Amino acid sequence: MSSFPNYDEHGNRERVTRLAAMGVDVWGPERVYIGADVALENIAPGASLVNATLSGRETRIGSGSRIGASGHARVENCQIGRDVELGAGSYQNATLLDSVRVRGFAEIREGTLLEEYVDVAHSAAFKNTILTATVVTGSLIKFCDLFMSGGTSREDHSEVGSGAIHFNFDPRGDKWGSLIGDATGVLLRSAPVFIGGNSGLVAPVAVDFGAVVAAGSIVRQDVGANRVHGEVMRSQEAQPFDRGRYGMLGRKFIRTARLVGTLHALDAWYEHVRLPFATEDQKPLYEAARRQIGLHIAERSARLQNIISKLDRSLVKWEQSSGDHGALCVAEHRLLPANRERIGNALLEPGLPPAPPQELIEAYRKGDAAGGHVARVRGLDDSAAAAGADWLRTIAAEPPRSMAELVGAPKL
């Protein structure tokens, strides 16, 4: 008699059998476990479950996708498009659109959206991270709280070298986000960004289209378009540090608002361009993409609110200091709490976006629907793409404009 008489007490074998009868390629109950909370009808015929544990009512897997290709993949409440390949790893509360590839040993968490043809090598960790279509990353990547776009195709894409890290936490325990490219990257007409291997981005920073970050560099300031960044050696002398004393925060708040503006523009792109022309199987994925964008926006707002709540102690210390810098910090430390509610509104509720240009909508509608979203975008004529870029920039510009006023800084 078996020592484990209740091995299948939760009905996994029955669910595996049902999926196989529905046309899903399941490699057997010894290698695949389907949780009782998974809606089997959301696993499309033609999907392949090689070595996987699936759970969560929100889990969806499209046709042609292959889960657990290089080892055990744990998938919980993820929305996965067609022809996606996931290797070993943990995938929780994330959205991965058509033809994404994650090769293995990944940790993909909530707030993450990987668009079409994103290719991720081994041992990557993402949370609150959005990579738009065709972005490629190497292995040993840690990207949390980041947006990245750029490039024109799978052959001309933004790329991150192996060993790159986004340093989102600072010594005070505050968490920041960074921006690589911007929302216009979804139009696939931007110069690619190259982030060299073993490099680091110290949040919050912005890296513009066409920029190159040399391998082994640390980015602490914004990198402009078509610039090469190679960090100059910093002083090795230890500097004083007071965890309870903040310096000037306005520039960091505006950078955060610039990231959030990009996220609002991306959300409008999904709402007004992608969703109206989505097929029935794409609509749940695009709606899930909007939820991921919303989670990232909410995270950025909450983090700024947390910083504002800690300024009382810092204000007392600056009030005891002398000099122009101390006076500037005192003024800003008083201004931010006074504008706290308006700062939150500037990020969360920047106002209704302008209507998308009809030229863009009509060109997208007439595009190659059979070829998918990327084919439609690449088929836009220059005039429609330019109108779309202007529309996205207009939406993205509002949060940083409002934030600059609220922190007393007219511009970055």
Residue pairs with C-beta under 8 A, 6 or more apart in sequence:
8 29
10 36
11 36
12 29
12 33
12 34
13 29
15 34
15 36
15 38
15 40
16 26
16 28
16 29
16 32
16 34
18 40
19 26
19 34
19 40
19 43
19 49
20 26
22 40
22 41
22 43
22 45
23 45
23 46
24 43
24 44
24 45
24 46
24 47
24 48
24 49
25 46
25 47
25 48
25 49
26 32
26 49
27 48
27 49
27 50
27 51
31 50
31 51
31 52
31 68
32 49
32 50
32 51
32 52
32 53
32 54
32 68
33 52
33 53
33 54
34 40
34 54
35 53
35 54
35 55
35 56
37 55
37 56
37 57
38 54
38 55
38 56
38 57
38 59
39 57
39 59
42 59
42 60
42 61
43 49
43 54
43 59
43 60
43 61
44 61
44 62
44 63
44 65
44 82
44 281
45 63
46 63
46 64
47 61
47 62
47 63
47 64
47 65
47 66
47 67
48 65
48 66
48 67
49 61
49 67
49 68
50 66
50 67
50 68
50 69
51 67
51 68
51 71
51 72
51 73
51 88
52 67
52 68
52 72
52 73
52 74
52 75
53 72
53 73
53 74
53 75
54 61
54 67
54 75
54 76
55 74
55 75
55 76
55 77
56 75
56 76
56 77
56 78
57 77
58 77
58 78
58 79
58 93
58 288
59 75
59 76
59 77
59 78
59 79
59 80
60 78
60 79
60 80
60 284
60 285
60 288
61 67
61 75
61 80
61 84
62 80
62 81
62 82
62 83
62 84
62 98
62 281
62 285
63 82
63 83
64 82
64 83
64 84
65 80
65 81
65 82
65 83
65 84
65 85
65 86
66 84
66 85
66 86
67 73
67 75
67 80
67 86
68 86
68 87
68 88
69 85
69 86
69 87
69 104
70 87
70 88
70 103
70 104
71 87
71 88
71 89
71 104
71 105
72 88
73 86
73 87
73 88
73 89
73 90
73 91
74 89
74 90
74 91
74 92
75 86
75 91
75 92
76 91
76 92
76 93
77 92
77 93
78 91
78 92
78 93
78 94
78 95
78 96
78 108
79 94
79 95
79 96
79 284
79 285
79 288
79 289
80 86
80 96
80 100
81 96
81 97
81 98
81 99
81 100
81 116
81 282
81 285
82 98
82 99
82 281
83 98
83 99
84 96
84 97
84 98
84 99
84 100
84 101
85 100
85 101
85 102
85 103
86 96
86 102
86 106
87 102
87 103
87 104
87 105
87 106
87 122
88 104
88 105
88 106
89 102
89 104
89 105
89 106
89 107
89 108
90 106
90 107
90 108
91 102
91 106
91 108
92 108
92 109
92 110
93 109
93 110
93 111
94 108
94 109
94 110
94 111
94 112
94 113
94 114
94 126
94 292
95 112
95 113
95 114
95 285
95 288
95 289
95 291
95 292
96 102
96 108
96 113
96 114
96 118
97 113
97 114
97 115
97 116
97 133
97 285
97 289
97 373
98 116
98 117
98 372
98 373
99 116
99 117
100 114
100 115
100 116
100 117
100 118
100 119
100 120
101 118
101 119
101 120
102 108
102 114
102 120
102 124
103 120
103 121
103 122
104 122
104 123
105 122
105 123
106 120
106 122
106 123
106 124
106 125
106 126
107 124
107 125
107 126
108 114
108 124
108 125
108 126
108 127
109 125
109 126
109 127
110 127
110 128
110 292
110 295
111 127
111 128
111 129
111 292
111 295
111 296
111 299
112 126
112 127
112 128
112 129
112 130
112 292
113 129
113 130
113 131
113 289
113 292
113 293
114 120
114 126
114 130
114 131
115 130
115 131
115 132
115 133
115 135
115 186
115 289
116 133
116 134
116 372
116 373
116 374
117 133
117 134
117 154
117 374
118 131
118 132
118 133
118 134
118 135
118 136
118 137
119 135
119 136
119 137
120 136
120 137
120 141
121 137
121 138
121 139
121 141
121 162
122 139
122 140
123 139
123 140
123 141
124 137
124 139
124 140
124 141
124 142
124 143
125 141
125 142
125 143
125 144
126 141
126 143
126 144
127 144
127 145
128 144
128 145
128 146
128 177
128 295
128 296
128 299
129 143
129 144
129 145
129 146
129 147
129 148
130 146
130 147
130 148
130 263
130 266
130 292
130 293
130 296
131 137
131 148
131 149
132 148
132 149
132 150
132 181
132 185
132 186
132 266
133 186
133 188
133 373
133 374
133 377
134 151
134 152
134 153
134 154
134 157
134 158
134 188
134 374
135 148
135 149
135 150
135 151
135 157
135 158
135 159
135 160
136 157
136 158
136 159
136 160
137 143
137 159
137 160
137 164
138 159
138 160
138 161
138 162
138 163
138 164
138 197
139 162
139 163
140 162
140 163
141 160
141 162
141 163
141 164
141 165
142 164
142 165
142 166
143 160
143 164
143 165
143 166
144 166
144 168
145 166
145 168
145 175
145 176
145 177
145 178
145 203
145 296
145 299
145 300
146 166
146 168
146 177
146 178
146 179
146 180
146 201
146 203
147 177
147 178
147 179
147 180
147 181
147 259
147 262
147 263
147 266
147 296
148 158
148 160
148 180
148 181
148 193
149 158
149 180
149 181
149 182
149 183
149 184
149 185
149 186
149 190
150 157
150 158
150 180
150 181
150 185
150 190
150 191
150 192
150 193
150 209
151 157
151 158
151 185
151 188
151 190
151 191
151 192
151 193
152 188
152 189
152 190
152 192
152 378
153 188
153 378
156 192
157 192
158 180
158 181
158 185
158 192
158 193
158 194
159 192
159 193
159 194
159 195
160 195
161 194
161 195
161 196
161 197
161 198
161 199
161 215
162 197
162 198
163 197
163 198
163 199
164 195
164 196
164 197
164 198
164 199
164 200
164 201
165 199
165 200
165 201
166 178
166 200
166 201
166 203
167 200
167 201
167 202
167 203
168 175
168 176
168 177
168 178
168 203
169 175
170 176
170 203
171 241
171 243
172 243
172 246
172 310
174 303
174 306
174 307
175 203
175 299
175 303
176 203
176 204
176 252
176 255
176 256
176 303
177 203
177 204
177 256
177 259
177 296
177 299
177 300
178 201
178 203
178 204
178 205
178 206
178 207
178 255
178 259
179 204
179 205
179 206
179 207
179 255
179 258
179 259
179 262
180 193
180 195
180 201
180 206
180 207
181 190
181 193
181 207
181 208
181 209
182 208
182 209
182 262
182 265
182 392
182 393
182 396
183 262
183 263
183 265
183 266
183 269
183 392
183 393
183 395
183 396
184 190
184 388
184 389
184 392
184 393
185 209
186 266
186 269
186 377
186 392
187 377
187 380
187 385
187 388
187 389
187 392
188 374
188 377
188 378
189 385
189 389
190 209
190 210
191 209
191 210
191 225
191 226
192 209
192 210
193 207
193 208
193 209
193 210
193 211
193 212
194 211
194 212
194 213
195 201
195 207
195 213
196 212
196 213
196 214
196 215
196 216
196 217
197 215
197 216
198 215
198 216
199 213
199 214
199 215
199 216
199 217
199 218
199 219
200 217
200 218
200 219
201 207
201 213
201 218
201 219
202 218
202 219
202 220
204 252
204 255
204 256
204 259
205 219
205 220
205 221
205 222
205 223
205 255
206 222
206 223
206 255
206 258
206 259
207 213
207 219
207 222
207 223
207 229
208 222
208 223
208 224
208 225
208 226
208 227
209 225
209 226
210 225
210 226
210 227
211 223
211 224
211 225
211 226
211 227
211 228
211 229
212 227
212 228
212 229
213 219
213 223
213 229
214 228
214 229
214 230
214 231
217 229
217 230
217 231
218 231
219 229
219 231
220 231
222 255
222 412
223 229
242 317
244 310
244 313
244 314
244 317
245 314
245 317
245 318
246 307
246 310
246 311
246 314
246 329
246 333
247 329
248 328
248 329
248 332
249 307
249 332
249 336
249 407
250 332
250 404
250 407
250 408
250 409
251 409
251 412
253 304
253 336
253 343
253 403
253 406
253 407
254 400
254 403
254 404
254 407
254 409
254 411
254 412
255 412
256 300
256 303
256 304
256 347
256 403
257 346
257 347
257 399
257 400
257 402
257 403
257 404
258 396
258 399
258 400
258 412
259 300
260 297
260 300
260 301
260 347
260 399
261 350
261 395
261 396
261 397
261 398
261 399
261 400
262 396
263 293
263 296
263 297
263 300
264 297
264 350
264 353
264 395
264 396
264 398
264 399
265 353
265 392
265 393
265 395
265 396
266 293
267 290
267 293
267 294
267 297
268 353
268 356
268 391
268 392
268 395
269 392
270 286
270 289
270 290
270 293
271 290
272 353
272 355
272 356
272 361
273 356
273 360
273 361
273 364
273 388
274 282
274 286
274 373
275 283
275 286
275 287
276 361
277 364
277 365
277 369
277 376
278 285
278 286
282 373
297 347
297 348
298 348
300 347
301 344
301 347
301 348
304 343
304 344
304 347
305 340
305 343
305 344
308 336
308 337
308 340
308 343
311 333
311 336
311 337
312 337
314 329
314 333
315 330
315 333
315 334
318 326
318 329
318 330
318 333
319 326
319 330
321 329
331 408
332 407
332 408
335 406
335 407
335 408
336 343
336 407
339 406
339 407
342 402
342 406
343 403
343 406
343 407
346 399
346 402
346 403
346 406
347 399
347 403
350 395
350 398
350 399
350 402
351 398
353 394
353 395
354 391
354 394
354 395
356 388
356 391
357 384
357 387
357 388
357 390
357 391
359 383
359 384
359 387
360 380
360 384
360 385
360 387
360 388
360 391
362 384
363 379
363 380
363 381
363 384
364 376
364 377
364 380
364 384
367 375
367 376
367 377
367 379
367 380
368 375
368 376
368 379
369 376
380 388
400 412
404 410
404 411
404 412
